[in-house]
Amino acid sequence: MDTTSRLIMLLEVVEQGSFAKAAELRNIDRSVVSKQIGKLEDDLGVRLLNRTTRSFSLTAAGAEMVKKAVELRLLLQDTVQLAENYHQEPRGLLRITAASYIGKHYLVPVINDFQKRFPQVSIELRLDDRLVDMVAEGFDLAFRVGEPRDSSLIARKIGRNRLLILATQAFIDTFGEPKTMADLAELPAAAYSNTHFRYESIHYLDDTGQPQDLDIKPIFRANDAEVLMGKVLSDTAFFIAPTFLFADKVDISRFIPLLPQVQLPEEKPVYAVYPHRDLPVRTRLFLDAVRHYIGDPIPRWERNVAGLEEAATT
């Protein structure tokens, strides 16, 4: 490994916050990372890190080297991209991170077709519902619901994402069909919940167009959309479902919309996110393929729901 590669490894250690996480990023042993950083210090003739058994801190020289490593990595990325743009056929590795449902139902079909067209492109797909640091973890593209919090990232809307209140006929037979939002509030609900967010209320527009909030009564919470849809099919709860959950393989006929006349606000759209505006050819072509597959302005998931115009907000 040369000095340039070791500088990039030093940057990864700092970005990841530990030798172990930097090693995991490269799928190598922690001792290899430690050894290479030691060699870098020997080559440069200066200590870069103050280490203890559980942590490390940058020396003044180390902080300066990390700044240079950031510039070096950007230069290397630009150089590789420039070379790739001269290839008539895209090639190389495309690293993608995506929310699990989006990846399984909307990206995998695109990937399969894309690699038939461009066999020189290899793809790594990481399915993860947590928000990842794209730059630190080396991803080229991310697909998420909602815009990224990091303003330095570029976000491109892939498809709108509306809401439906769903139940089953057996649920209605058991609990009765709600005629008003107040009726709905008395019925058992399934709700999305994770470490940072709990869905406890419905936002909607009343008959005069004014925004309102209505508390619901969740009897079941989960951080997985497919589990929540399964709960609805158990006939024991209703669920406020974003329309992107209606992939091609979902049998929408098993669900019944409740209160279709109520206007619900649009949920956060699905976005493609990337770290730089100047995309390599393989990344740009893949993004175009995803947008074509999902469709615009009506996304693929809305085409799977008959009568959506009547059953969701406009």
KEPA-695139 format. One record per residue (C-alpha): residue number from 1; x, z negated, y. Coordinates in steps of 0.1 Angstrom, whole numbers, plus 5000, padded with zeros to 4 digits. Each point is the difference from the previous one (the first is absolute). Layout:
BEGIN
<rec><i>NUM</i><X>X</X><Z>Z</Z><Y>Y</Y></rec>
...
//
This chain:
BEGIN
<rec><i>1</i><X>5000</X><Z>5000</Z><Y>5000</Y></rec>
<rec><i>2</i><X>5014</X><Z>5010</Z><Y>5034</Y></rec>
<rec><i>3</i><X>4999</X><Z>4980</Z><Y>5033</Y></rec>
<rec><i>4</i><X>4970</X><Z>5019</Z><Y>5013</Y></rec>
<rec><i>5</i><X>4980</X><Z>4991</Z><Y>4969</Y></rec>
<rec><i>6</i><X>5011</X><Z>4963</Z><Y>5002</Y></rec>
<rec><i>7</i><X>4989</X><Z>4999</Z><Y>5037</Y></rec>
<rec><i>8</i><X>4965</X><Z>5012</Z><Y>4990</Y></rec>
<rec><i>9</i><X>5000</X><Z>4973</Z><Y>4973</Y></rec>
<rec><i>10</i><X>5009</X><Z>4974</Z><Y>5025</Y></rec>
<rec><i>11</i><X>4971</X><Z>5012</Z><Y>5022</Y></rec>
<rec><i>12</i><X>4976</X><Z>4997</Z><Y>4970</Y></rec>
<rec><i>13</i><X>5011</X><Z>4964</Z><Y>4993</Y></rec>
<rec><i>14</i><X>4992</X><Z>4991</Z><Y>5036</Y></rec>
<rec><i>15</i><X>4967</X><Z>5018</Z><Y>5000</Y></rec>
<rec><i>16</i><X>4989</X><Z>4985</Z><Y>4967</Y></rec>
<rec><i>17</i><X>5012</X><Z>4965</Z><Y>5009</Y></rec>
<rec><i>18</i><X>5020</X><Z>4994</Z><Y>4967</Y></rec>
<rec><i>19</i><X>5024</X><Z>5015</Z><Y>4976</Y></rec>
<rec><i>20</i><X>4975</X><Z>4998</Z><Y>4972</Y></rec>
<rec><i>21</i><X>4973</X><Z>5020</Z><Y>5018</Y></rec>
<rec><i>22</i><X>5025</X><Z>5026</Z><Y>5011</Y></rec>
<rec><i>23</i><X>5011</X><Z>5003</Z><Y>4964</Y></rec>
<rec><i>24</i><X>4964</X><Z>5003</Z><Y>4989</Y></rec>
<rec><i>25</i><X>4995</X><Z>5028</Z><Y>5025</Y></rec>
<rec><i>26</i><X>5028</X><Z>5020</Z><Y>4983</Y></rec>
<rec><i>27</i><X>4992</X><Z>4988</Z><Y>4965</Y></rec>
<rec><i>28</i><X>5034</X><Z>4986</Z><Y>4995</Y></rec>
<rec><i>29</i><X>5014</X><Z>4965</Z><Y>4993</Y></rec>
<rec><i>30</i><X>5005</X><Z>4976</Z><Y>5028</Y></rec>
<rec><i>31</i><X>5036</X><Z>4995</Z><Y>4991</Y></rec>
<rec><i>32</i><X>5006</X><Z>5038</Z><Y>5007</Y></rec>
<rec><i>33</i><X>4987</X><Z>4996</Z><Y>5035</Y></rec>
<rec><i>34</i><X>5021</X><Z>4969</Z><Y>5007</Y></rec>
<rec><i>35</i><X>5031</X><Z>5017</Z><Y>4986</Y></rec>
<rec><i>36</i><X>4995</X><Z>5031</Z><Y>5022</Y></rec>
<rec><i>37</i><X>4995</X><Z>4980</Z><Y>5032</Y></rec>
<rec><i>38</i><X>5032</X><Z>4981</Z><Y>4991</Y></rec>
<rec><i>39</i><X>5018</X><Z>5033</Z><Y>4997</Y></rec>
<rec><i>40</i><X>4986</X><Z>5011</Z><Y>5033</Y></rec>
<rec><i>41</i><X>5014</X><Z>4969</Z><Y>5017</Y></rec>
<rec><i>42</i><X>5034</X><Z>5007</Z><Y>4984</Y></rec>
<rec><i>43</i><X>5000</X><Z>5036</Z><Y>5011</Y></rec>
<rec><i>44</i><X>4991</X><Z>4991</Z><Y>5036</Y></rec>
<rec><i>45</i><X>5022</X><Z>4969</Z><Y>5000</Y></rec>
<rec><i>46</i><X>4974</X><Z>4978</Z><Y>5016</Y></rec>
<rec><i>47</i><X>4973</X><Z>4975</Z><Y>4987</Y></rec>
<rec><i>48</i><X>4965</X><Z>5014</Z><Y>5004</Y></rec>
<rec><i>49</i><X>4979</X><Z>4972</Z><Y>4985</Y></rec>
<rec><i>50</i><X>5002</X><Z>4963</Z><Y>4998</Y></rec>
<rec><i>51</i><X>4986</X><Z>4991</Z><Y>4966</Y></rec>
<rec><i>52</i><X>4986</X><Z>4969</Z><Y>4984</Y></rec>
<rec><i>53</i><X>4985</X><Z>4997</Z><Y>4965</Y></rec>
<rec><i>54</i><X>4965</X><Z>5006</Z><Y>5013</Y></rec>
<rec><i>55</i><X>5003</X><Z>5020</Z><Y>5032</Y></rec>
<rec><i>56</i><X>5023</X><Z>5020</Z><Y>5023</Y></rec>
<rec><i>57</i><X>5005</X><Z>5007</Z><Y>5037</Y></rec>
<rec><i>58</i><X>5017</X><Z>5028</Z><Y>5019</Y></rec>
<rec><i>59</i><X>5032</X><Z>4995</Z><Y>5017</Y></rec>
<rec><i>60</i><X>5005</X><Z>5016</Z><Y>5034</Y></rec>
<rec><i>61</i><X>5019</X><Z>5028</Z><Y>4983</Y></rec>
<rec><i>62</i><X>4972</X><Z>5003</Z><Y>4974</Y></rec>
<rec><i>63</i><X>4973</X><Z>5003</Z><Y>5027</Y></rec>
<rec><i>64</i><X>5020</X><Z>5029</Z><Y>5016</Y></rec>
<rec><i>65</i><X>5004</X><Z>5017</Z><Y>4966</Y></rec>
<rec><i>66</i><X>4963</X><Z>4998</Z><Y>4993</Y></rec>
<rec><i>67</i><X>4992</X><Z>5017</Z><Y>5033</Y></rec>
<rec><i>68</i><X>5024</X><Z>5028</Z><Y>4991</Y></rec>
<rec><i>69</i><X>4985</X><Z>5002</Z><Y>4965</Y></rec>
<rec><i>70</i><X>4965</X><Z>5006</Z><Y>5015</Y></rec>
<rec><i>71</i><X>5014</X><Z>5029</Z><Y>5020</Y></rec>
<rec><i>72</i><X>5019</X><Z>5013</Z><Y>4969</Y></rec>
<rec><i>73</i><X>4969</X><Z>4999</Z><Y>4978</Y></rec>
<rec><i>74</i><X>4980</X><Z>5020</Z><Y>5026</Y></rec>
<rec><i>75</i><X>5028</X><Z>5025</Z><Y>5003</Y></rec>
<rec><i>76</i><X>5002</X><Z>5005</Z><Y>4962</Y></rec>
<rec><i>77</i><X>4962</X><Z>5004</Z><Y>4998</Y></rec>
<rec><i>78</i><X>5000</X><Z>5026</Z><Y>5027</Y></rec>
<rec><i>79</i><X>5029</X><Z>5018</Z><Y>4984</Y></rec>
<rec><i>80</i><X>4983</X><Z>5001</Z><Y>4966</Y></rec>
<rec><i>81</i><X>4967</X><Z>5012</Z><Y>5016</Y></rec>
<rec><i>82</i><X>5018</X><Z>5027</Z><Y>5019</Y></rec>
<rec><i>83</i><X>5016</X><Z>5013</Z><Y>4968</Y></rec>
<rec><i>84</i><X>4967</X><Z>4998</Z><Y>4981</Y></rec>
<rec><i>85</i><X>4982</X><Z>5021</Z><Y>5026</Y></rec>
<rec><i>86</i><X>5023</X><Z>5029</Z><Y>4991</Y></rec>
<rec><i>87</i><X>4987</X><Z>5000</Z><Y>4964</Y></rec>
<rec><i>88</i><X>4973</X><Z>5025</Z><Y>4994</Y></rec>
<rec><i>89</i><X>4984</X><Z>4977</Z><Y>4974</Y></rec>
<rec><i>90</i><X>4997</X><Z>4962</Z><Y>5007</Y></rec>
<rec><i>91</i><X>5020</X><Z>4977</Z><Y>4978</Y></rec>
<rec><i>92</i><X>5013</X><Z>4965</Z><Y>4998</Y></rec>
<rec><i>93</i><X>4983</X><Z>4966</Z><Y>4996</Y></rec>
<rec><i>94</i><X>4968</X><Z>4991</Z><Y>5018</Y></rec>
<rec><i>95</i><X>4992</X><Z>4962</Z><Y>5001</Y></rec>
<rec><i>96</i><X>4964</X><Z>4991</Z><Y>5006</Y></rec>
<rec><i>97</i><X>4983</X><Z>4966</Z><Y>5003</Y></rec>
<rec><i>98</i><X>4962</X><Z>4997</Z><Y>5000</Y></rec>
<rec><i>99</i><X>4971</X><Z>4976</Z><Y>4995</Y></rec>
<rec><i>100</i><X>4992</X><Z>4999</Z><Y>4963</Y></rec>
<rec><i>101</i><X>4966</X><Z>5016</Z><Y>5001</Y></rec>
<rec><i>102</i><X>5011</X><Z>5028</Z><Y>5024</Y></rec>
<rec><i>103</i><X>5031</X><Z>5007</Z><Y>4978</Y></rec>
<rec><i>104</i><X>4982</X><Z>5001</Z><Y>4967</Y></rec>
<rec><i>105</i><X>4970</X><Z>5020</Z><Y>5011</Y></rec>
<rec><i>106</i><X>5012</X><Z>5023</Z><Y>5028</Y></rec>
<rec><i>107</i><X>5037</X><Z>5004</Z><Y>4998</Y></rec>
<rec><i>108</i><X>5007</X><Z>5004</Z><Y>4963</Y></rec>
<rec><i>109</i><X>4979</X><Z>5032</Z><Y>4997</Y></rec>
<rec><i>110</i><X>5019</X><Z>5014</Z><Y>5030</Y></rec>
<rec><i>111</i><X>5034</X><Z>4990</Z><Y>4986</Y></rec>
<rec><i>112</i><X>4993</X><Z>5017</Z><Y>4967</Y></rec>
<rec><i>113</i><X>4990</X><Z>5033</Z><Y>5017</Y></rec>
<rec><i>114</i><X>5029</X><Z>4997</Z><Y>5025</Y></rec>
<rec><i>115</i><X>5027</X><Z>4996</Z><Y>4974</Y></rec>
<rec><i>116</i><X>4986</X><Z>5031</Z><Y>4981</Y></rec>
<rec><i>117</i><X>5005</X><Z>5019</Z><Y>5032</Y></rec>
<rec><i>118</i><X>5033</X><Z>4984</Z><Y>5010</Y></rec>
<rec><i>119</i><X>5018</X><Z>4989</Z><Y>4968</Y></rec>
<rec><i>120</i><X>5032</X><Z>4992</Z><Y>5020</Y></rec>
<rec><i>121</i><X>4983</X><Z>4971</Z><Y>5017</Y></rec>
<rec><i>122</i><X>5001</X><Z>4966</Z><Y>4982</Y></rec>
<rec><i>123</i><X>4975</X><Z>4974</Z><Y>5011</Y></rec>
<rec><i>124</i><X>5000</X><Z>4962</Z><Y>4998</Y></rec>
<rec><i>125</i><X>4965</X><Z>4984</Z><Y>5006</Y></rec>
<rec><i>126</i><X>4999</X><Z>4963</Z><Y>5007</Y></rec>
<rec><i>127</i><X>4964</X><Z>4985</Z><Y>4998</Y></rec>
<rec><i>128</i><X>4998</X><Z>4968</Z><Y>5020</Y></rec>
<rec><i>129</i><X>4972</X><Z>4985</Z><Y>5021</Y></rec>
<rec><i>130</i><X>5024</X><Z>4980</Z><Y>5021</Y></rec>
<rec><i>131</i><X>5014</X><Z>5014</Z><Y>5032</Y></rec>
<rec><i>132</i><X>5036</X><Z>5012</Z><Y>4994</Y></rec>
<rec><i>133</i><X>5029</X><Z>5006</Z><Y>5024</Y></rec>
<rec><i>134</i><X>5003</X><Z>5037</Z><Y>4996</Y></rec>
<rec><i>135</i><X>5034</X><Z>5003</Z><Y>5017</Y></rec>
<rec><i>136</i><X>5016</X><Z>4971</Z><Y>4982</Y></rec>
<rec><i>137</i><X>4987</X><Z>5010</Z><Y>4966</Y></rec>
<rec><i>138</i><X>5008</X><Z>5037</Z><Y>5005</Y></rec>
<rec><i>139</i><X>4965</X><Z>5016</Z><Y>4997</Y></rec>
<rec><i>140</i><X>4993</X><Z>5034</Z><Y>5015</Y></rec>
<rec><i>141</i><X>4962</X><Z>4997</Z><Y>5001</Y></rec>
<rec><i>142</i><X>4974</X><Z>4973</Z><Y>4998</Y></rec>
<rec><i>143</i><X>4962</X><Z>5003</Z><Y>4995</Y></rec>
<rec><i>144</i><X>4980</X><Z>4971</Z><Y>5013</Y></rec>
<rec><i>145</i><X>4966</X><Z>4990</Z><Y>5012</Y></rec>
<rec><i>146</i><X>5004</X><Z>4992</Z><Y>5038</Y></rec>
<rec><i>147</i><X>5027</X><Z>5008</Z><Y>5025</Y></rec>
<rec><i>148</i><X>5034</X><Z>4983</Z><Y>4995</Y></rec>
<rec><i>149</i><X>5008</X><Z>4970</Z><Y>5021</Y></rec>
<rec><i>150</i><X>5035</X><Z>5013</Z><Y>5006</Y></rec>
<rec><i>151</i><X>4998</X><Z>5023</Z><Y>5031</Y></rec>
<rec><i>152</i><X>5033</X><Z>5017</Z><Y>4991</Y></rec>
<rec><i>153</i><X>4983</X><Z>5017</Z><Y>4970</Y></rec>
<rec><i>154</i><X>4980</X><Z>5033</Z><Y>5003</Y></rec>
<rec><i>155</i><X>4964</X><Z>4998</Z><Y>4987</Y></rec>
<rec><i>156</i><X>4979</X><Z>5030</Z><Y>4992</Y></rec>
<rec><i>157</i><X>4963</X><Z>4997</Z><Y>4991</Y></rec>
<rec><i>158</i><X>4993</X><Z>5014</Z><Y>4966</Y></rec>
<rec><i>159</i><X>4963</X><Z>4992</Z><Y>4998</Y></rec>
<rec><i>160</i><X>4972</X><Z>4979</Z><Y>5015</Y></rec>
<rec><i>161</i><X>4987</X><Z>4971</Z><Y>4980</Y></rec>
<rec><i>162</i><X>4964</X><Z>4990</Z><Y>5003</Y></rec>
<rec><i>163</i><X>4980</X><Z>4971</Z><Y>4985</Y></rec>
<rec><i>164</i><X>4971</X><Z>4997</Z><Y>4977</Y></rec>
<rec><i>165</i><X>4981</X><Z>4969</Z><Y>4988</Y></rec>
<rec><i>166</i><X>4997</X><Z>5005</Z><Y>4963</Y></rec>
<rec><i>167</i><X>4981</X><Z>4983</Z><Y>4971</Y></rec>
<rec><i>168</i><X>4984</X><Z>5011</Z><Y>4967</Y></rec>
<rec><i>169</i><X>4964</X><Z>5005</Z><Y>4990</Y></rec>
<rec><i>170</i><X>5002</X><Z>4969</Z><Y>4977</Y></rec>
<rec><i>171</i><X>5013</X><Z>4979</Z><Y>5029</Y></rec>
<rec><i>172</i><X>4970</X><Z>5011</Z><Y>5021</Y></rec>
<rec><i>173</i><X>4976</X><Z>4993</Z><Y>4971</Y></rec>
<rec><i>174</i><X>5015</X><Z>4965</Z><Y>4998</Y></rec>
<rec><i>175</i><X>5004</X><Z>4990</Z><Y>5036</Y></rec>
<rec><i>176</i><X>4977</X><Z>5024</Z><Y>5019</Y></rec>
<rec><i>177</i><X>5008</X><Z>5028</Z><Y>5023</Y></rec>
<rec><i>178</i><X>5009</X><Z>4988</Z><Y>5035</Y></rec>
<rec><i>179</i><X>4979</X><Z>5014</Z><Y>5029</Y></rec>
<rec><i>180</i><X>5021</X><Z>4985</Z><Y>5028</Y></rec>
<rec><i>181</i><X>5036</X><Z>4989</Z><Y>5006</Y></rec>
<rec><i>182</i><X>4987</X><Z>4964</Z><Y>4999</Y></rec>
<rec><i>183</i><X>4987</X><Z>5006</Z><Y>4965</Y></rec>
<rec><i>184</i><X>5034</X><Z>5014</Z><Y>4990</Y></rec>
<rec><i>185</i><X>5017</X><Z>4968</Z><Y>5012</Y></rec>
<rec><i>186</i><X>4981</X><Z>4980</Z><Y>4974</Y></rec>
<rec><i>187</i><X>5012</X><Z>5021</Z><Y>4971</Y></rec>
<rec><i>188</i><X>5032</X><Z>4994</Z><Y>4979</Y></rec>
<rec><i>189</i><X>5029</X><Z>5021</Z><Y>5011</Y></rec>
<rec><i>190</i><X>5034</X><Z>5011</Z><Y>4987</Y></rec>
<rec><i>191</i><X>5027</X><Z>5000</Z><Y>5027</Y></rec>
<rec><i>192</i><X>5036</X><Z>5012</Z><Y>5005</Y></rec>
<rec><i>193</i><X>5025</X><Z>4971</Z><Y>5005</Y></rec>
<rec><i>194</i><X>5037</X><Z>4997</Z><Y>5000</Y></rec>
<rec><i>195</i><X>5027</X><Z>4976</Z><Y>5013</Y></rec>
<rec><i>196</i><X>4995</X><Z>5011</Z><Y>5036</Y></rec>
<rec><i>197</i><X>4964</X><Z>5011</Z><Y>5002</Y></rec>
<rec><i>198</i><X>4965</X><Z>4989</Z><Y>4988</Y></rec>
<rec><i>199</i><X>4969</X><Z>5022</Z><Y>5004</Y></rec>
<rec><i>200</i><X>4973</X><Z>4976</Z><Y>5011</Y></rec>
<rec><i>201</i><X>4977</X><Z>5020</Z><Y>5022</Y></rec>
<rec><i>202</i><X>4984</X><Z>5035</Z><Y>5006</Y></rec>
<rec><i>203</i><X>5005</X><Z>5017</Z><Y>5033</Y></rec>
<rec><i>204</i><X>4971</X><Z>5024</Z><Y>5009</Y></rec>
<rec><i>205</i><X>4980</X><Z>5015</Z><Y>5028</Y></rec>
<rec><i>206</i><X>4965</X><Z>4987</Z><Y>5006</Y></rec>
<rec><i>207</i><X>4970</X><Z>5022</Z><Y>5009</Y></rec>
<rec><i>208</i><X>5011</X><Z>5000</Z><Y>5037</Y></rec>
<rec><i>209</i><X>5035</X><Z>5011</Z><Y>4991</Y></rec>
<rec><i>210</i><X>5015</X><Z>4966</Z><Y>5007</Y></rec>
<rec><i>211</i><X>5028</X><Z>4987</Z><Y>4977</Y></rec>
<rec><i>212</i><X>4990</X><Z>4970</Z><Y>4978</Y></rec>
<rec><i>213</i><X>5017</X><Z>4978</Z><Y>4974</Y></rec>
<rec><i>214</i><X>4982</X><Z>4987</Z><Y>4969</Y></rec>
<rec><i>215</i><X>5015</X><Z>4974</Z><Y>4977</Y></rec>
<rec><i>216</i><X>4998</X><Z>5008</Z><Y>4963</Y></rec>
<rec><i>217</i><X>5001</X><Z>4977</Z><Y>4969</Y></rec>
<rec><i>218</i><X>5028</X><Z>5011</Z><Y>4977</Y></rec>
<rec><i>219</i><X>4997</X><Z>4987</Z><Y>4965</Y></rec>
<rec><i>220</i><X>5031</X><Z>5020</Z><Y>4989</Y></rec>
<rec><i>221</i><X>5032</X><Z>5009</Z><Y>5019</Y></rec>
<rec><i>222</i><X>5029</X><Z>5023</Z><Y>4988</Y></rec>
<rec><i>223</i><X>5029</X><Z>5019</Z><Y>5015</Y></rec>
<rec><i>224</i><X>4993</X><Z>5031</Z><Y>4979</Y></rec>
<rec><i>225</i><X>4974</X><Z>5026</Z><Y>5009</Y></rec>
<rec><i>226</i><X>4994</X><Z>5012</Z><Y>4965</Y></rec>
<rec><i>227</i><X>4993</X><Z>4964</Z><Y>4988</Y></rec>
<rec><i>228</i><X>4975</X><Z>4996</Z><Y>5028</Y></rec>
<rec><i>229</i><X>4982</X><Z>5033</Z><Y>4991</Y></rec>
<rec><i>230</i><X>4999</X><Z>4987</Z><Y>4964</Y></rec>
<rec><i>231</i><X>4984</X><Z>4968</Z><Y>5013</Y></rec>
<rec><i>232</i><X>4972</X><Z>5021</Z><Y>5015</Y></rec>
<rec><i>233</i><X>4995</X><Z>5017</Z><Y>4967</Y></rec>
<rec><i>234</i><X>4995</X><Z>4966</Z><Y>4984</Y></rec>
<rec><i>235</i><X>4967</X><Z>4999</Z><Y>5020</Y></rec>
<rec><i>236</i><X>5009</X><Z>4966</Z><Y>5015</Y></rec>
<rec><i>237</i><X>5011</X><Z>5009</Z><Y>5036</Y></rec>
<rec><i>238</i><X>4999</X><Z>5026</Z><Y>5027</Y></rec>
<rec><i>239</i><X>5032</X><Z>5013</Z><Y>5016</Y></rec>
<rec><i>240</i><X>5008</X><Z>5016</Z><Y>5033</Y></rec>
<rec><i>241</i><X>5021</X><Z>5029</Z><Y>4988</Y></rec>
<rec><i>242</i><X>5023</X><Z>5023</Z><Y>5019</Y></rec>
<rec><i>243</i><X>4993</X><Z>5036</Z><Y>4991</Y></rec>
<rec><i>244</i><X>5036</X><Z>5008</Z><Y>4989</Y></rec>
<rec><i>245</i><X>4992</X><Z>4980</Z><Y>4968</Y></rec>
<rec><i>246</i><X>4978</X><Z>5029</Z><Y>4989</Y></rec>
<rec><i>247</i><X>5027</X><Z>5021</Z><Y>4982</Y></rec>
<rec><i>248</i><X>4990</X><Z>5029</Z><Y>4978</Y></rec>
<rec><i>249</i><X>4998</X><Z>4979</Z><Y>4969</Y></rec>
<rec><i>250</i><X>4976</X><Z>4974</Z><Y>5015</Y></rec>
<rec><i>251</i><X>4964</X><Z>5004</Z><Y>4989</Y></rec>
<rec><i>252</i><X>4983</X><Z>4994</Z><Y>5033</Y></rec>
<rec><i>253</i><X>4966</X><Z>5005</Z><Y>4984</Y></rec>
<rec><i>254</i><X>5003</X><Z>4964</Z><Y>4985</Y></rec>
<rec><i>255</i><X>4999</X><Z>4985</Z><Y>5035</Y></rec>
<rec><i>256</i><X>4971</X><Z>4998</Z><Y>5025</Y></rec>
<rec><i>257</i><X>5006</X><Z>4997</Z><Y>5037</Y></rec>
<rec><i>258</i><X>4982</X><Z>4970</Z><Y>5017</Y></rec>
<rec><i>259</i><X>4986</X><Z>5003</Z><Y>5035</Y></rec>
<rec><i>260</i><X>5012</X><Z>5036</Z><Y>5005</Y></rec>
<rec><i>261</i><X>4984</X><Z>5001</Z><Y>5035</Y></rec>
<rec><i>262</i><X>5024</X><Z>4973</Z><Y>5013</Y></rec>
<rec><i>263</i><X>5030</X><Z>5014</Z><Y>5020</Y></rec>
<rec><i>264</i><X>5032</X><Z>4985</Z><Y>4988</Y></rec>
<rec><i>265</i><X>5033</X><Z>5005</Z><Y>5019</Y></rec>
<rec><i>266</i><X>5026</X><Z>5023</Z><Y>4985</Y></rec>
<rec><i>267</i><X>5026</X><Z>4982</Z><Y>4979</Y></rec>
<rec><i>268</i><X>5037</X><Z>5005</Z><Y>5007</Y></rec>
<rec><i>269</i><X>5009</X><Z>5036</Z><Y>4991</Y></rec>
<rec><i>270</i><X>5026</X><Z>5010</Z><Y>4974</Y></rec>
<rec><i>271</i><X>5034</X><Z>5009</Z><Y>5016</Y></rec>
<rec><i>272</i><X>5032</X><Z>5016</Z><Y>4990</Y></rec>
<rec><i>273</i><X>5029</X><Z>4981</Z><Y>5015</Y></rec>
<rec><i>274</i><X>5036</X><Z>5012</Z><Y>5004</Y></rec>
<rec><i>275</i><X>5031</X><Z>4987</Z><Y>5019</Y></rec>
<rec><i>276</i><X>5010</X><Z>5032</Z><Y>5018</Y></rec>
<rec><i>277</i><X>4982</X><Z>5030</Z><Y>5016</Y></rec>
<rec><i>278</i><X>5025</X><Z>5025</Z><Y>4987</Y></rec>
<rec><i>279</i><X>4990</X><Z>5001</Z><Y>4963</Y></rec>
<rec><i>280</i><X>5021</X><Z>5016</Z><Y>4972</Y></rec>
<rec><i>281</i><X>4984</X><Z>5031</Z><Y>4985</Y></rec>
<rec><i>282</i><X>4990</X><Z>4982</Z><Y>4968</Y></rec>
<rec><i>283</i><X>4983</X><Z>4972</Z><Y>5019</Y></rec>
<rec><i>284</i><X>4981</X><Z>5024</Z><Y>5024</Y></rec>
<rec><i>285</i><X>4988</X><Z>5022</Z><Y>4971</Y></rec>
<rec><i>286</i><X>4988</X><Z>4970</Z><Y>4980</Y></rec>
<rec><i>287</i><X>4982</X><Z>4985</Z><Y>5030</Y></rec>
<rec><i>288</i><X>4983</X><Z>5034</Z><Y>5005</Y></rec>
<rec><i>289</i><X>4990</X><Z>5000</Z><Y>4964</Y></rec>
<rec><i>290</i><X>4984</X><Z>4966</Z><Y>5002</Y></rec>
<rec><i>291</i><X>4981</X><Z>5009</Z><Y>5031</Y></rec>
<rec><i>292</i><X>4987</X><Z>5032</Z><Y>4983</Y></rec>
<rec><i>293</i><X>4990</X><Z>4980</Z><Y>4969</Y></rec>
<rec><i>294</i><X>4981</X><Z>4973</Z><Y>5020</Y></rec>
<rec><i>295</i><X>4984</X><Z>5025</Z><Y>5024</Y></rec>
<rec><i>296</i><X>4992</X><Z>5000</Z><Y>5037</Y></rec>
<rec><i>297</i><X>4978</X><Z>4991</Z><Y>5018</Y></rec>
<rec><i>298</i><X>4979</X><Z>4988</Z><Y>4971</Y></rec>
<rec><i>299</i><X>5023</X><Z>4982</Z><Y>4975</Y></rec>
<rec><i>300</i><X>4998</X><Z>5005</Z><Y>4963</Y></rec>
<rec><i>301</i><X>4985</X><Z>4966</Z><Y>4994</Y></rec>
<rec><i>302</i><X>4970</X><Z>5007</Z><Y>5023</Y></rec>
<rec><i>303</i><X>4992</X><Z>5032</Z><Y>4981</Y></rec>
<rec><i>304</i><X>4995</X><Z>4979</Z><Y>4969</Y></rec>
<rec><i>305</i><X>4972</X><Z>4980</Z><Y>5016</Y></rec>
<rec><i>306</i><X>4967</X><Z>5019</Z><Y>5003</Y></rec>
<rec><i>307</i><X>4980</X><Z>4992</Z><Y>5031</Y></rec>
<rec><i>308</i><X>5028</X><Z>4982</Z><Y>5017</Y></rec>
<rec><i>309</i><X>4988</X><Z>5011</Z><Y>5035</Y></rec>
<rec><i>310</i><X>4969</X><Z>4980</Z><Y>4994</Y></rec>
<rec><i>311</i><X>5017</X><Z>4971</Z><Y>4982</Y></rec>
<rec><i>312</i><X>5028</X><Z>4993</Z><Y>5024</Y></rec>
<rec><i>313</i><X>5009</X><Z>4999</Z><Y>5036</Y></rec>
<rec><i>314</i><X>5005</X><Z>5033</Z><Y>5019</Y></rec>
//
